Amino acid sequence: MNQSAAAWLVLLVAALAANAPFLSQRILLVGRPDPMKSGWWRLLELLLLALLTLAVGMGLEARVGQRQPQGWEFYAAAACLFLTLAFPGFVWRYLKRHREQG
């Protein structure tokens, strides 16, 4: 896999992982469904999936070549990008008017 394909793969994984907490009613995406899942669970899932995405990116970077050391600026920018990618799921879950079930 070349560097370009690895970068696109990480972006795709990040976009899917950032929206998953807002689209799923399951606790930690694998537990029992909870119709009243709180925002705190979603934030925890978002943090865990951000760390998982970072690990996937580091693994692909190590596979393609040598891993580069990163400073705090990289992690701050990665967190902001991940939160930006989560915006469509947040809008769908909290801002869109859903039809009344019943």
Helices and strands as residue ranges (DSSP letters): H 3-23, G 27-29, H 39-64, H 72-85, H 87-90, I 91-95
